[in-house]
Amino acid sequence: MRDEFSEEVKKAVGQRVNYICSRSDCRAQTTGPQDDPSKAVNVGVAAHITAASEGGPRYDPEMTTEVRKSPANAVWLCQTCAKLVDNDVVQFPAELLRRWKFDAEREARERVGKTVAGNAKPQIGFMLGTKLRIAPVIPRRIEQDVWIVMEDQGDAVRLEKSNSATAAIPKSIIEDFHSFGNSQPSLLSLKGRLQWITEKQVWQFFPEKPGRPPDGDLGIVRDVDFHHPARENIPQCHWFRKEVIHKFFSQGWNVYYGADGRYLRFVQNHETFILLTRLP
């Protein structure tokens, strides 16, 4: 049985982006007038981010029926892009579709009540070698780490950290930028969060901001059962009690973050365990 969207959900998802395709490099208008003055044409769809039924593209078995058919699991796309993302789930994972949704809704929100000229914003420029810190970064314990500007790519800035980790930050996700002169690194505030994805071993942006400390120190949680790591073939991992995990960070252990950007938590007998992993 498929968890389909209601007509109310479809309408809300389309209206929230002005019926414009949410794919970042498409942005096609999906509605317009027919020759009949009383009718309109629509070539857009409310596409499932994770599939409506088992076996479909990006299906998440741990997602509830209510969430699966809610607006949170829908992204507005033109019919061409909707078919494309379902035919190539490797190139178009769920986290990418969520990012499209976030950016498209943000752009629509910024356009409300504004003329085209009034909506334009000055673009931030970055000098090569500029030192800066980023917030929020997950896990929060590394928000004091310094990044170096390696390249200003126009619509994005490429950064590198002292351990040779790199990240490309689209300027569209920058919320604020504070320069403190040469005395200390600048501060780059994001509209969402930047965090390490263990499976891909890359830094990636997610639109949701983490909660406030201490609950949000590790980011956003996903509750699983004890055997989840074995079923998913997560290598070199182990459950540790939450109150002692900081003791293992200096020993090469790190919090494990899945492709959805969430860390894994297992609760038993009123004790909380966090999944840590050692990278190869």
Secondary structure by P-SEA (a helix, b strand, c coil): ccccccaaaaaaaaaaaccccccccccccccccccccccccccccccccccccccccccccccccccccccccbbbbcaaaaaaaaaccccccaaaaaaaaaaaaaaaaaaccccccccbbbbbbbccccccccccccccccccbbbbbccccccbbbbbccccbbbbbccccccccccccccbbbbbbbcbbbbbbccccccccccccccccccccccbbbbbccccccccccccccccccccccccccccbbbbbccccbbbbbbcccbbbbbbbbcc
